[in-house]
Amino acid sequence: SELAAGTLNLTLTTTGNGTCGAVSDDRTITFTPAPIVNAGSDAAVCANAPLIALNGAVSGATGAIWSGGAGVFTPTNTTLNATYMPTAAQIANGSVTLTLTSAGNGNCSAVNDQVTFLITPAPTANAGGDQTLCANNPAAALNGNVTVASGGIWSGGNGTFNPSNTNLGAVYTPSVAEIANGSVTLTLTTTGNALCNAVSDNINLNFTPAPVVN
């Protein structure tokens, strides 16, 4: 309650005064508020978009300093709303915990708070192996695969995808120009990436000349 009141009055009074009257003196002690540090809320980022936006706050001190990570704070680790780029080891580990500690505390002890960021795996895309097809039988059975993301989309060709270009196992029928050109490159790109950046993979379809009978 004395800390909450902010002040405390103490009186020192003499004892063993003999024939003298007791005398006393007062001392007032003032309590300043302790620093308060908030490192922000726990959150998540993706392994292929790992830049962390920090949002620290401090009161009762002149500043604060970030620590706990071997990565890079930009512009500095004394900026409350700095960005933090985790190290490759932290990304592989799947999380990083940073500590915000008050600085310029006056007559107070430093205080700190921590925030943890999960680093989720990045999506992957696999468009399958390259294929060689004949000009008179050019339909290609695709066999794409994605992880982490909720789906994928095919692009890069002027032909048709059956049943659609969002079907990972679609059949691609190339255009006449692509057959005449001898090849076409298709790209499978992840969709529904949540916090992550999209990733893609290519497949080459090569067309050999059709047989000729005379």
N, C-alpha and C positions, 0 to 999 in steps of 0.2 A: 504493500500500500504506500510505503514511503517512496519507492521508485515511481509508482504511478502518480503520486502527488507532485513529483519533480523536485522537491526540496526536503531537507532534513535539518532541524536545529538541535545542536548538542550543547549542553552546558557543563562546564568543568567547575566544580566547587571544592574549595579547600576543606580538608579535615584535619583533626589534631591541631586546632588553632590556639590551644592554651587560653590565655586571657583575651585573645583577639577574636573579633567577629569573623565568621566565615566570609570569604569573598568568592566571586564567581566570574566566569567569562563565557561568552557564547561564541559558537562557530556554526555558520550556515553552509551546508553542502548542497550544491545544485546538481541534479542528475539530468544530463542531456539525453534525448532519445537515442536508442541504439540504431545503427544502420540496418536497413532492410534491403535484401537482395532477392530478385526474382529472375531466374535464368530462362523463364518461359516454359511453355508446355512441351511435353514429350511429343515427338512426331516421327514421320518416316520419309525417306527419300529412296530413290532407285539407284541401283549400282551403275547404270549408264547415264544418270542425271543426278550425281551425288552432291552437288553444291547445296550447302545448308544455309538458309537465311536465319540468322540469330535475332532474337528479340528480347534482350535483357533490360532490366530496369533496376535502379538503385535509388535509395533515399537515405538521408542522414550521413552521407559520405560524399566526397567530391568526385568520385569515379569508381571504376571497377575494372578488373582484368580477367580475361578468359584464359583458361588453362585446361590441361587434360588431354590434348590431342597433339600428335606430331605433324598434323597437316598444316595448312596455310590459312591464317586469318587475314581478311582483306577489308579495310585498309590496314588495320592493326588489331592486336588482341586487346586493346584498351577501348575499342569502339563497341558500344553496347549492341548496335544493330549491324555488326560486321557479318560477312559471309565466311563460311568455313568450308574448305575443300579437304575431305578426308584423304588419308594415305591409301595406297593400294592394299596394305595389310588390314586397315580398318574396314575397307569395302569388303574384302574377302571374309573378314570376321563377322560381318553382318550387323554391326552396331558401333556407335561411338558415344561416350559419355563426356560431356564438357562441364567444367566448373566455372562459375562466375563468382569472384571474390571482391568484396568492397575494398577500395583504396582511398587514402585521404580520410582516415577515420577519426581524426582529432584525438580525443582522450578515450575513444572507444576501441574495443577489440574488433578485428576484422570478422566479418561473417560471410558465408558463402551459400550458394544454392547450385544444384546440378540439374542438367537436362540430358535426356538420352534420346538419340535418334537411331531408329532401326534403318538398316540399309537392305532393302529387298532385292532379290535377284533380278537381273535384266532379262527381258524377253529374248528368245532365240527364234530364228527362222531358218528352215532348211527346205529349199526348193526341189531337192532331189538331184540325182545324177543327170549329167548331160545325156541326150538321146540322139540317135541317128535313125532317121526314117526315110522312106522312099517317097519320091515325088508323087507317085500314084496311090500312096497309102499313107498320107502325111498326118493323120490325126494322132495326137500325142496324149497318152494317159498320164496325167500329172499325179504326183504323190507328195504334196507338200506337208510340212509339219511345223507347228509352232509350239512354244512353251511359254508359260507365264501369261502371255497375252490371251485375250478371249477369242481371237480369230485372226484371219489373214486375208489379203486381197492380191489377186494377180494383176499385173500390168505389163506394158512393154510391147504388146503385139496388136496388130490390126485385124487379127482373125477373131474367132468366136470361142467363148468358154461355155461349155455345157455341163451342168445346168446354169452356172453363173461364175463370175470371176471371184466370188467370195467362197466358193467351194474348193477346199484344199485338194480334193481328188477329182477335179474337173477334167474334162477332155477338151484339149485345145485343137481346133482346126485352123491351120494357118491360112493367110490370104494367098491369092495367086502370086502377088508380088514377092511375098516372103519365100514361097517355094522356088520361084525363079531366081531369087537372090541366093538361095542355097542355105540360108540359116535365119533364125530369129532368136533373140534373147528375151526371156520372160523373167519378171521380177516378182518375188513373193514378199510382201511387206506386212508386218504385224499390225493388227488393229486392236482396239480395246486395251491400250497399254497402261492405263491408270497413271501412276506417277512417272512412268518410264518413257524414254524416247523410243520411237518406232525403230525397228531393225529390219533389214531385208537381206535376201539372198537371191542369186541369179541361177537360171538354168538355160543352157544353150540347146536349141533344137536344130540339128543339121539334116538337110534334105539331099539325098543322093538322086541322080537322074533315074527316071523310070526306064524299065526295059523297052526296047524297040524291036518289033518283029516285022520283017518284010517277007 
